[in-house]
Structure formats: C-alpha cells, structure tokens
Amino acid sequence: MLPLNLVAVLTLTTTIEALKFRSALEYDEERIAASVSADLQRLKSGVQHGREDLARRRTRAEQVVLSSKGDFHRVETWDAVPPLGLLVPAALGNPPQPFRLMVDLAGDTLFVPSLLLDTSETGNDDILRFSSNESSTFVSIQPDAYTDFAGVIFSGELAVDTFMIAGVEVAQQPFINADSADPIAWIHLWFGYEGALGLSPKWNTTLHPTQTPSPLAMMVSQGLLDRNLFAIDVPRGPRLDGDQISRIGEISFGGINPAYDASRFSVLPLDNYTDAMWAVSAQSLTWENGSSPIHEEFEQPTLALFTTEWFISVPRAWYERIQEAVVPDCGFVWCFIDCELRAKLPNFTFGIAGQNFTLTPFDYAPVVVTPSQRQMCSFDIESTSGVLGSGDPVLERSIILGTPFLNAFYTVFDLDQSEIRCRETHTYIRC
C-alpha cells in the first residue's frame, strides 16, 4: 500500500521532478537557461490569452456549471493553458460562484483562491476568486490548512460550502479557501485555472483519514449518484497553444453517455496495490520499430496509472531508448518533433490488464496550433522515474497513461465495480 504522502502523487506538482530529470539527462547550464526562457514565453503567451479570454470563460462557466442532461449528469470540459490537462467548470457557494478546475485523478483536496489571495509571487492575477461573504452556506472550520498543486503551496482556511458540478449539488463540501499561493519551484504550472477537482478512488477510507474528502467521495457518501462512477470524453482534434475554448469534451457523473455501446467496452480491473489513484496491472511494452522492435515482458509487479496530464510516461530505461531513437527537440518543459516525422515513427503497444492497447504516433505526438497558427507536434513521452521520484520501486517502474492515451477512448471510472472501462473513439488505436 502506498504511503499517505503520495495522495497527490500525480498532480501537476510532480511534473517539476520530470523537468529536473530531463535537464540532468540532456542539458548543460546554458541550454537549460535558453530552454526555460523559451518555455516561460510559452506560459506567458498562454497567460495573455487567459486575460483576453477571462470574461468569456466566466460567462461560459456560469452557463454550463448547473447543466444536467438526460438521466445522468454531464458537463463540458476544456483544455488547460497551455494544454497541461483537462479543465471543468464548477461552482462553490449559494448563490453559486463559478470556477475552472483542473481534473486530478490522483488528488482529493478541493481548493479555490479567495478574494484575499495575493498572486504577486505567481503572476496568476487574472483569475476567478471566491467571496465567502456572498455565500449563505459558507462555514469556516479551521484557519490553517494547505495543499500543494502545480508547483505551488496553497494555504488558507479549511471551510465547507455547497459545491455544484454537472447539475450535482454536494452539501457541505470541504475545501481550502486559499489566501496564499507560494511557489515551491522557480517554475510552476498554475495558469489559466483556479483550483483542482480531485477524483481519486480512495475506496479504503480507514487508510486515508482526511478532513478534505474529494467531491467524488462526498457524492458517494451522500448517495447523489445512480451509479458511483464518472466517465471522461476528452477534447479531441488539434489543440490550441493558448487559453481558448477551441475543443470541448465531456465528463459525466453517475451514468454513461448512451451514445456509447456498453458491449464494446474493454474492462480493466483495478489493482489492489493502491487506492490513491486509478491503477491497473501492466504486463508489457512494445515499441514496434520495424525490423528491430523493443519489447519487454515485465517480470516484477508493474502498474499502469491513469491521469489527465498531457503526457504518457514509461520506465527510465525505456524513456532513454525512445529519446535516443526519436531525438525530439526538447525545451525544459515540452518536446517537439517535425509533424511529418510521425509517418515514420513506430506504434507503441501497452500490455495492460491482460489486453493490448496500441497508440500510433498521431496519438503520442499530437498537433498543437500556436497563437500565430503555426502547427507543431508535441512529443508527449516522459520518464516515470523523473515524474514520480518517490523511492517506491513499484511506482518508479510504472506506466502513466495521460491524455495521449485517454484521447483514444471514452473512459469510465467505476467505483462500484472496481474497474476502468474504455471504448475506442477513433481508428488510430487498436483495442
């Protein structure tokens, strides 16, 4: 079982370790400085788009935050900025105050910025903020609470209030009303959104005592869902390198979109090694490199961990061999390849829960459209050792399946059945 300090091990905070790992592998000090400068410029570009788009985002969040369609609850999702993950509109308070939350499959602590939050250290000043005085159902619990996310420590009062998402109303949802945001690294990834929506499974609550149960845990404990599951249909198509609602996906709670045929789902039972994240067993990896493929059957227990971060990651030895074969152009955060190269790159097959899932280069190197309308292809394969860095040998040899993997599926995360189910959504992947 995982130690308690790994509750949020796959939040964006962990990407800082990946950046340090890559820099140690590939860059001297001068090149690191140049790479950081270029990537910070990309972040600033995204922030500028966020400032221009904030009013439209606020209006859009207000429009969709209470929406409920059919016999289950669903709401649209958007790309984060830059495309670091998945955003969903939600609200706190009575009357509801809208926010943009990052979907976090490995976290549980809900936080939002308060009116008092000072963003001078983060530069993330154009954000939506929570006004506790304007909510009739707000109750402060204790003054000193904190959580870390995206390379930032958020601290403030622990409180409860009404939480709303996709037409589901959760009473007395615990959250941190953050009045302080302190970066814990010299580069952080808190841009274009306010907080995090934790959706970790955490079925064994005796092992994870917490004062901040996730909205999913609260939905389950209050009996708000017909079925204790949620499903993700991520935004698809070329993604914009900026904060614009260019692609719309969907997340639903308590039911599955009837457009998908349940008989065609692949079933992946959850692994009992951890309930801190959505994890299944992994058996093999195959880099289908023509006449000289790379293949490994895992001799030791290995996990495949599901996340909504922008990359997939593999054990360190695999990462180094793939980097050597592809030679992408890497900054301190992102790697890119010539889009035309994708036609020559191999498929990547994952043996998971006794089944094979194959990603093509069009999955793991998606098109990104810059604000100047230039098309680039992001090479989204990282090293698990760099991302997790936990000292846990099972975790450090695990596989992380982020949005390049989820992009190929409609994916159901089912607490009642202790399983993940996926259905193909396009022909790039063979399931």
Stockholm file with secondary structure:
# STOCKHOLM 1.0

chainA/1-431         MLPLNLVAVLTLTTTIEALKFRSALEYDEERIAASVSADLQRLKSGVQHGREDLARRRTRAEQVVLSSKGDFHRVETWDAVPPLGLLVPAALGNPPQPFRLMVDLAGDTLFVPSLLLDTSETGNDDILRFSSNESSTFVSIQPDAYTDFAGVIFSGELAVDTFMIAGVEVAQQPFINADSADPIAWIHLWFGYEGALGLSPKWNTTLHPTQTPSPLAMMVSQGLLDRNLFAIDVPRGPRLDGDQISRIGEISFGGINPAYDASRFSVLPLDNYTDAMWAVSAQSLTWENGSSPIHEEFEQPTLALFTTEWFISVPRAWYERIQEAVVPDCGFVWCFIDCELRAKLPNFTFGIAGQNFTLTPFDYAPVVVTPSQRQMCSFDIESTSGVLGSGDPVLERSIILGTPFLNAFYTVFDLDQSEIRCRETHTYIRC
#=GR chainA/1-431 SS CCCGGGTTTTSGGGHHHHHHHHHHHHCCHHHHHHHHHHHHHHHHHHHHHHHHHHHHHHHHHHHHTTCCBTTBEEEEEEECSSSCSEEEEEEETTTTEEEEEEEETTCCCCEEEEEEEECTTTCCCSCCCBCGGGCTTCEEEEEEEEEEETTEEEEEEEEEEEEEETTEEEEEEEEEEEEEEEESSSSCCCCSCCEEEECCCCCCTTTSCCSSCCHHHHHHHTTCCSSSEEEEECCCSSEESSSCCCCCEEEEESSCCTTSCGGGCEEEECCTTCSSSCEEEEEEEEECCTTSCEEEECSSCCEEEECCSSCEEECHHHHHHHHHHHCCEECSSCEEECGGGGGGSCCEEEEETTEEEEECHHHHSCEEECTTCCEEEECCEEEHHHHHCCSCHHHHTCEEECHHHHTTEEEEEETTTTEEEEEECSTTCBC
#=GC SS_cons         CCCGGGTTTTSGGGHHHHHHHHHHHHCCHHHHHHHHHHHHHHHHHHHHHHHHHHHHHHHHHHHHTTCCBTTBEEEEEEECSSSCSEEEEEEETTTTEEEEEEEETTCCCCEEEEEEEECTTTCCCSCCCBCGGGCTTCEEEEEEEEEEETTEEEEEEEEEEEEEETTEEEEEEEEEEEEEEEESSSSCCCCSCCEEEECCCCCCTTTSCCSSCCHHHHHHHTTCCSSSEEEEECCCSSEESSSCCCCCEEEEESSCCTTSCGGGCEEEECCTTCSSSCEEEEEEEEECCTTSCEEEECSSCCEEEECCSSCEEECHHHHHHHHHHHCCEECSSCEEECGGGGGGSCCEEEEETTEEEEECHHHHSCEEECTTCCEEEECCEEEHHHHHCCSCHHHHTCEEECHHHHTTEEEEEETTTTEEEEEECSTTCBC
//
